[in-house]
């Protein structure tokens, strides 16, 4: 599952290894200074939707992991790329449990910031160090009921 998830993220975004030098610093500042509530993809801009389905008994530990591991690191990160991405990413939680007792969550990157990398494993390793980052990633994967669905889209004019 780990390899498939990494492959899906990479293919969906077609981004090289994560680094702050991918996007132009002026471009990143434009996004950092934007208004998250009103900043949405314009016609032809890319949007990425990642849907994760969590095992029936993993809801509470998964939500704690998201808050205490992933988002804690994102908000503390010194990476201009991550600061910019936070301004265009929405995190959605389930209203109710699925009929098979799993739970479905969703990230919407709207829009995808060009020439940036959304890979979670690379980010975790950068923020927590290679060993701890890998352990956090393994924990994230342990919550999954099945492989995430990663869909790259573009905004229409409709």
N, C-alpha and C positions, 0 to 999 in steps of 0.2 A: 504494500500500500504506500509506503514511504516513497519509493521510486516513482510510482505512478503519480502521486500528488506533486512531487517536484517537477516531473515532466509536464504535467498539465499546466502548472503555473508558468513554467518557462515557455511552453508553446503558445499559451494564450497571450502572453505579453511580448514575446520575442525580444527579451531584454538580456544583455550580457550580465556578468557577475555584478553583484550589488556593490556600488561605490557611490560616494557623493559626487563624483566627477561626471556621471552620466548626463545629467541635465545641466543646462546653462544656469549659473547661480541667479541671474536676473529672472529667468523663468521660474525658478523655485520660489523666489521672493514674491512674485506675482501671486502664486498660489497660497503662500503662507499668509499674505495680507488679505486674502479673499474672505468673503462671508460664506461660511459653510452652508447655511440655510438657503441661500439664493444662488449659489454657484453650482450649476448643473451643466451637463454636456450640451454643447451647441450642435447644430446639424453637422453630421459627418464626424464628430468627435467620438472616440472610443469609450465604451463603458464595459466594465468587467463585473460579472456576478459570480460569486463563489457561494455555493450552497453546501453546508455541512450537516450531516444527520448524525445525531449522537445517540448512543445506547440508552435504553430506557432508564437505568439507574444512575446515569452520568450527568444529569442536568445540573445539579448543584455544584459538583466538583469542576465541571467544564466551565460554568459561569465564573467560578472563583479563579480558575486558571486564566481565563480571558482577562479578568479584571486585575489580578495580582501579578501575573507573569507578562502577558502580551501587552496590554494597554499601559501597565505601569512602566514598562520599558519604553514603549512608544512615546509616552508623555515626557519621560526623562531624557530621551535620546537627544544627542547633540547634532544628529544628522539633519541637515537642511532638507534632504530628500524626504525623510520620514515626517518632518514637520509639515511639509507641503502636502504629502499624501494624506495625512490626518484631516486636512481641510476639505478633502473631496471624497472621503470614505465614510459610508454609513454602516452601522452594525445593527442588524435586526434580530430580535429574539422571538421565540414562538409565543403565540397567544394560548395555544393548547397543545396537548400531546397528540401525536399522529395516531391513526387507528392501529398501527402495529406497536404502539407504546414508545416509539423513538421520538426524538425531539429535533426539529429542523431550525437551523440558524442561517443567516445570510449576511455576507458582506456585499456591498454595492460600491464599487469605485466609479464615481460619476462626477466628472470624467476621469479616465485614466490619464495620469500626467505623463506626457511623452518622455521617453528616454529615462525612465526610472524603473526600479525593480521592486516588485511586491513580494518577493520570496520570503516566507516566514522563517524557514530554517536558517538561511543566511543571516537574516536580521537577528535572530536569537543568538547565533554564534558570535556575531559582532558585539552584541550588547552584554552577553553573559559569559563570553569566552567559549572556545570550541567544545569543551567537555560538558559544561553546564548547559550550554545552548542545545547540544545534542540530547541531553536528558530531558530538557523542557519539550523538545520536539517529540521525543518518544512518548512523553506523557500526553501531549496533544493528540497524537495518533491513537493512543489507547482509548480515548473517548469515542472514537468513530464507530458507527454502526456499519458503514460502508464507505467507499471512496468518495471524496468530495466531487461535486459537479462544478466545473469551471467553464463559464460561457463568456466568450468575447463578443461584444455587440457594438453597433454604432448607432448614434442618435439619428433619427430621421427628421425631416422637416414637418412631419404631421403632428 
